[in-house]
Amino acid sequence: MNGGSGSLPANLKRTSALRRVPPLRKIRFAANHGQEGDVCAFELPGDAASITVESSTGRMMEIAPGDTFLATPGHRQSRRWAVGALPQDGLVPGNEYWVVCECGVVGELLSRSDRKMGHLGRVRYLGTVRGSDGGALNIRQFSVTGSGGTDRDAPVYLILGTSTDVGKTTAGIAILRALRMKGQTTVIALKATGTPGIAEIARYQDFGAAQAFDCIDFGVPTTYPPGRPGISEFLGNMLDFCLSLPADAVLVECAGDPVSANAPELLACLKARRSDLKITLAAADALGALGAKHALAEIGLTINLITGPCTDTPILRQRTEALCGIPAVNLLRDPHLGMQSVLVGSGAPTITLTRD
């Protein structure tokens, strides 16, 4: 199908970035420029290889050559995977762009690693999907509204990493389990920055989070690029909403590392709302952990526990503890060990996991 305006089948495949958009009885599109968060129609060329994306239900879904599907324009900056950006004037109908992450964000490809990425493929942009009133649909229209009510003063557990793929979610799940074992039955989980995905927030729900959110719930497909206008207000409103929910604890996972991907803005927002953050760092190596310790100390934050690949062997763990002066535990290999040093502020429980 070439660019133009018209109707599309109502049962089109849609990616998980559009998970909050309700079913459409009729899909009409117009050949207009696509902007961040717009519900847009794309076509995978007939001579291309198939790609794999996360569907709006959370399963991994094949886009076959010749398929038309729904996704959204946006940004991504993952130095280990792919970096993509939305052109200043948006996507132009008829031009080809790249699916830069599994959740269905499409933009210009700026760089990529040599890693295999099933989602990475060139697609043709057709146009913006229109609502019943003829206006363009955008995921902002279906987001959580408002910034919530009064802060309920639940303790906040922050998960940071020194890079991607260092075990942040594994650490978050361990803390969630420990809180629930201590009788904290209502825990809110927030994947606050970076690239969203149903699979990641669903893991928190699988392990007992009362509710789990990411940036799509608040109206943006990703929180990239760094330093984007209005990001502090966006992150602040997102935190205020989560902190206003009835909860025993709030668990916040931050993508990337503490000095990139809008992590500094998130940390500033959190510090303004909590003076007693409890921080777990997932680090690739001991030197990275030490660098993160110093970076956080510069803004007045202290790490309570270190985990990740820097604890993969007893020698690595001991080196990390000795170098950083912070308790270190391998939460992947020893999920029932450690956490004795993760304490929260006045009146909140001490998390302790012991061997069975």
C-alpha positions as CSV (number, residue, x, y, z in Angstrom):
1,M,0.0,0.0,0.0
2,N,1.4,3.4,-0.9
3,G,0.9,6.7,0.9
4,G,-2.5,8.5,0.7
5,S,-5.7,8.7,2.8
6,G,-8.3,6.1,3.3
7,S,-9.5,3.3,5.5
8,L,-7.7,0.2,6.9
9,P,-9.0,-3.0,8.4
10,A,-10.1,-2.6,12.0
11,N,-8.1,-5.7,13.1
12,L,-4.7,-4.3,12.1
13,K,-1.8,-5.5,14.3
14,R,-0.8,-2.9,16.8
15,T,2.3,-2.5,18.9
16,S,2.4,-2.2,22.7
17,A,3.2,1.5,22.6
18,L,-0.5,1.8,21.7
19,R,-1.8,-0.5,24.5
20,R,-4.0,2.2,26.1
21,V,-5.7,3.2,22.8
22,P,-9.1,1.5,22.8
23,P,-10.2,-0.7,19.9
24,L,-11.3,1.2,16.8
25,R,-14.4,0.1,14.8
26,K,-12.9,1.7,11.7
27,I,-9.4,2.8,11.1
28,R,-9.1,5.9,8.9
29,F,-5.7,7.5,8.2
30,A,-4.6,10.7,6.6
31,A,-1.3,11.4,4.9
32,N,-0.1,13.9,7.5
33,H,3.2,14.3,9.2
34,G,3.5,12.0,12.3
35,Q,4.5,13.5,15.6
36,E,5.6,11.8,18.9
37,G,2.9,9.6,20.3
38,D,0.6,9.8,17.3
39,V,-1.2,6.6,16.4
40,C,0.2,6.0,12.9
41,A,0.0,3.4,10.2
42,F,3.1,1.8,8.7
43,E,3.8,-0.8,6.1
44,L,6.6,-3.4,6.1
45,P,7.7,-3.6,2.5
46,G,6.9,-6.8,0.7
47,D,10.6,-7.6,-0.1
48,A,11.7,-7.0,3.5
49,A,12.4,-9.7,6.2
50,S,9.8,-10.1,8.9
51,I,10.3,-8.2,12.2
52,T,9.2,-9.1,15.8
53,V,7.6,-6.5,18.0
54,E,5.6,-6.5,21.3
55,S,1.9,-6.5,20.7
56,S,-0.7,-4.4,22.5
57,T,-1.5,-7.6,24.6
58,G,2.2,-8.1,25.6
59,R,3.0,-11.1,23.4
60,M,5.8,-11.1,20.8
61,M,4.2,-10.6,17.4
62,E,5.5,-11.1,13.9
63,I,5.1,-8.4,11.3
64,A,5.2,-10.2,8.0
65,P,6.4,-8.6,4.7
66,G,3.5,-6.6,3.2
67,D,1.7,-6.1,6.5
68,T,0.2,-2.8,7.6
69,F,0.4,-2.2,11.3
70,L,0.0,0.5,13.9
71,A,2.8,2.1,15.9
72,T,4.0,5.5,17.0
73,P,6.8,8.0,16.2
74,G,9.3,8.7,18.9
75,H,12.9,8.7,20.2
76,R,15.3,6.0,21.6
77,Q,18.8,6.3,22.9
78,S,20.2,3.0,24.0
79,R,23.9,2.9,23.4
80,R,23.9,-0.9,23.7
81,W,21.1,-1.5,21.3
82,A,19.9,1.3,18.9
83,V,19.6,5.1,18.8
84,G,16.8,6.6,16.9
85,A,15.2,10.1,16.7
86,L,12.1,11.7,15.5
87,P,12.9,14.3,12.8
88,Q,12.1,17.9,13.7
89,D,9.1,18.1,11.3
90,G,7.9,14.6,12.1
91,L,7.5,11.6,9.9
92,V,6.8,12.3,6.2
93,P,4.2,10.1,4.5
94,G,5.7,7.8,1.9
95,N,9.2,7.9,3.5
96,E,10.9,5.0,5.2
97,Y,12.0,4.9,8.8
98,W,13.1,2.3,11.3
99,V,11.3,0.4,14.2
100,V,13.9,1.3,16.9
101,C,12.4,-0.7,19.8
102,E,10.1,-3.6,20.5
103,C,7.3,-1.5,21.8
104,G,6.8,0.0,18.4
105,V,8.6,3.3,18.4
106,V,9.6,4.4,14.8
107,G,12.1,7.1,13.8
108,E,15.3,7.8,12.0
109,L,18.1,5.3,12.8
110,L,21.1,7.1,14.0
111,S,23.3,4.2,15.3
112,R,23.0,0.5,16.2
113,S,25.0,-2.2,17.8
114,D,25.9,-5.5,16.3
115,R,23.5,-7.3,18.5
116,K,20.6,-9.1,16.9
117,M,17.4,-7.1,17.2
118,G,14.3,-8.8,15.9
119,H,12.3,-5.5,15.9
120,L,14.9,-3.5,13.8
121,G,13.5,-3.1,10.3
122,R,12.8,-0.4,7.8
123,V,9.1,0.5,7.3
124,R,7.1,2.9,5.2
125,Y,5.1,5.6,6.9
126,L,1.5,5.9,5.6
127,G,-0.1,8.5,7.9
128,T,-1.9,9.4,11.1
129,V,-4.9,7.4,12.3
130,R,-7.9,9.6,12.8
131,G,-10.6,9.5,15.5
132,S,-14.4,9.7,15.0
133,D,-14.1,13.5,15.0
134,G,-11.6,13.4,12.3
135,G,-8.7,14.5,14.5
136,A,-5.4,12.7,14.9
137,L,-5.2,10.1,17.7
138,N,-2.3,10.4,20.2
139,I,-1.5,8.2,23.2
140,R,-1.7,11.3,25.4
141,Q,-5.5,11.3,24.9
142,F,-5.6,7.9,26.8
143,S,-3.1,8.5,29.5
144,V,-3.5,8.7,33.3
145,T,-4.8,12.2,33.9
146,G,-3.8,14.7,36.5
147,S,-0.9,14.5,38.9
148,G,-2.7,12.7,41.7
149,G,-3.8,13.8,45.1
150,T,-2.0,14.2,48.4
151,D,1.3,12.4,48.9
152,R,0.7,9.4,51.2
153,D,4.3,9.3,52.4
154,A,5.0,5.7,51.4
155,P,8.7,4.8,51.5
156,V,10.4,4.8,48.1
157,Y,12.8,2.2,46.9
158,L,14.9,3.3,43.9
159,I,16.6,0.9,41.5
160,L,19.5,2.3,39.5
161,G,22.1,0.6,37.2
162,T,25.4,1.5,35.7
163,S,24.2,0.5,32.2
164,T,21.5,-1.5,30.5
165,D,21.2,-5.3,31.1
166,V,22.8,-5.3,34.5
167,G,19.9,-6.7,36.6
168,K,17.8,-3.7,37.6
169,T,14.5,-5.5,37.2
170,T,15.9,-8.6,39.0
171,A,16.8,-6.4,41.9
172,G,13.4,-4.7,41.8
173,I,11.6,-8.1,41.9
174,A,13.8,-9.2,44.9
175,I,12.9,-6.0,46.8
176,L,9.2,-6.4,45.9
177,R,9.2,-10.0,47.2
178,A,11.0,-9.0,50.4
179,L,8.5,-6.2,51.0
180,R,5.6,-8.6,50.6
181,M,7.2,-11.2,52.8
182,K,7.3,-8.5,55.5
183,G,3.6,-7.9,55.1
184,Q,3.7,-4.9,52.8
185,T,0.9,-6.1,50.6
186,T,0.3,-2.9,48.5
187,V,3.4,-2.0,46.5
188,I,3.3,0.4,43.5
189,A,5.9,-0.2,40.8
190,L,7.1,2.5,38.3
191,K,9.5,2.0,35.5
192,A,10.1,5.7,35.3
193,T,12.5,6.4,32.4
194,G,13.8,4.8,29.2
195,T,12.1,2.4,26.9
196,P,8.8,1.0,28.1
197,G,7.4,-2.5,27.5
198,I,4.4,-4.6,28.8
199,A,6.7,-7.5,29.6
200,E,8.7,-5.5,32.1
201,I,5.9,-4.0,34.1
202,A,4.0,-7.3,33.9
203,R,6.9,-9.0,35.8
204,Y,6.3,-6.7,38.7
205,Q,2.6,-7.5,38.6
206,D,3.4,-11.2,38.4
207,F,5.3,-10.9,41.7
208,G,2.6,-9.0,43.5
209,A,2.8,-5.3,42.6
210,A,-0.7,-3.8,43.2
211,Q,-0.2,-1.6,40.2
212,A,2.7,-1.1,37.7
213,F,3.2,1.9,35.4
214,D,5.6,3.2,32.8
215,C,5.8,6.4,30.7
216,I,3.2,5.2,28.2
217,D,0.6,5.3,31.0
218,F,1.4,9.0,31.2
219,G,1.4,9.8,27.5
220,V,4.8,9.5,26.0
221,P,6.2,6.5,24.1
222,T,9.7,6.8,25.7
223,T,11.4,9.4,27.9
224,Y,14.2,10.1,25.4
225,P,16.0,12.2,24.3
226,P,18.0,13.4,27.3
227,G,17.3,17.0,28.3
228,R,14.0,17.1,26.4
229,P,11.9,20.2,27.2
230,G,9.4,19.8,30.0
231,I,10.8,16.4,31.2
232,S,11.1,17.5,34.8
233,E,7.5,18.5,35.0
234,F,6.5,15.2,33.3
235,L,8.5,13.1,35.7
236,G,7.3,15.1,38.7
237,N,3.7,14.6,37.7
238,M,4.3,10.9,37.2
239,L,5.9,10.6,40.6
240,D,3.1,12.6,42.3
241,F,0.5,10.4,40.8
242,C,2.2,7.2,42.1
243,L,3.0,8.7,45.5
244,S,-0.7,9.7,45.9
245,L,-1.9,6.1,45.6
246,P,-2.7,4.1,48.7
247,A,0.4,2.0,49.1
248,D,2.8,0.5,51.7
249,A,5.8,1.2,49.4
250,V,6.6,2.6,46.0
251,L,9.3,0.9,43.9
252,V,10.9,3.1,41.1
253,E,13.2,1.6,38.4
254,C,15.3,4.0,36.4
255,A,16.7,3.1,33.0
256,G,20.3,3.4,31.9
257,D,22.7,4.9,34.4
258,P,22.5,7.8,36.9
259,V,23.9,10.4,34.6
260,S,22.1,9.8,31.3
261,A,18.6,9.2,29.8
262,N,17.0,11.9,32.0
263,A,18.0,10.0,35.1
264,P,19.4,13.3,36.7
265,E,16.1,15.0,36.3
266,L,14.3,12.0,37.8
267,L,16.7,11.9,40.7
268,A,16.2,15.6,41.3
269,C,12.4,15.1,41.3
270,L,12.7,12.1,43.7
271,K,15.1,13.9,46.1
272,A,12.6,16.9,46.3
273,R,9.9,14.5,47.4
274,R,11.9,12.1,49.7
275,S,14.9,12.7,51.9
276,D,15.2,9.0,52.8
277,L,15.4,7.2,49.5
278,K,16.6,3.6,49.7
279,I,18.8,2.9,46.7
280,T,19.9,-0.4,45.2
281,L,22.5,-0.2,42.4
282,A,22.9,-2.9,39.8
283,A,26.5,-2.6,38.5
284,A,28.4,-4.4,35.7
285,D,31.7,-4.2,37.5
286,A,33.2,-2.8,40.7
287,L,34.7,0.3,39.1
288,G,31.3,1.2,37.6
289,A,29.8,0.8,41.0
290,L,32.4,3.1,42.5
291,G,31.7,5.7,39.8
292,A,28.0,5.5,40.4
293,K,28.6,6.0,44.2
294,H,30.6,9.1,43.6
295,A,28.1,10.5,41.0
296,L,25.2,10.0,43.4
297,A,27.2,11.4,46.3
298,E,27.7,14.7,44.4
299,I,23.9,15.2,44.5
300,G,23.5,14.0,48.1
301,L,22.3,10.4,47.5
302,T,23.7,7.3,49.1
303,I,23.6,3.7,47.8
304,N,22.3,1.1,50.3
305,L,23.0,-2.1,48.4
306,I,25.0,-3.2,45.3
307,T,24.0,-6.1,43.1
308,G,24.4,-7.2,39.4
309,P,27.3,-8.8,37.5
310,C,29.8,-7.2,39.8
311,T,28.7,-9.8,42.4
312,D,28.8,-12.9,40.0
313,T,31.6,-14.6,42.0
314,P,32.7,-14.3,45.6
315,I,35.9,-12.5,44.6
316,L,34.0,-10.0,42.5
317,R,31.5,-9.4,45.3
318,Q,34.3,-8.9,47.9
319,R,36.2,-6.5,45.6
320,T,33.0,-4.5,45.1
321,E,32.3,-4.3,48.8
322,A,35.9,-3.4,49.6
323,L,36.2,-0.8,46.9
324,C,32.8,0.9,47.5
325,G,32.3,0.3,51.3
326,I,28.7,-0.8,50.5
327,P,27.1,-4.3,51.1
328,A,26.9,-6.3,47.8
329,V,24.7,-9.3,47.1
330,N,24.1,-11.4,44.0
331,L,20.3,-11.4,43.8
332,L,20.2,-13.6,40.7
333,R,22.2,-16.5,42.0
334,D,21.2,-16.1,45.7
335,P,17.7,-14.7,45.8
336,H,17.3,-15.7,49.4
337,L,20.5,-14.1,50.6
338,G,21.3,-10.6,51.8
339,M,19.3,-7.4,51.8
340,Q,20.1,-7.0,55.5
341,S,21.5,-3.5,54.8
342,V,18.5,-2.2,52.9
343,L,16.8,-0.1,55.6
344,V,14.1,2.5,55.1
345,G,13.5,5.6,57.1
346,S,11.6,6.1,60.3
347,G,8.7,3.8,60.9
348,A,9.3,1.7,57.8
349,P,10.2,-2.0,57.8
350,T,13.7,-3.5,57.6
351,I,14.0,-5.8,54.6
352,T,15.8,-9.0,55.5
353,L,16.0,-12.1,53.3
354,T,17.4,-15.3,54.8
355,R,18.2,-18.7,53.5
356,D,15.5,-21.3,53.6
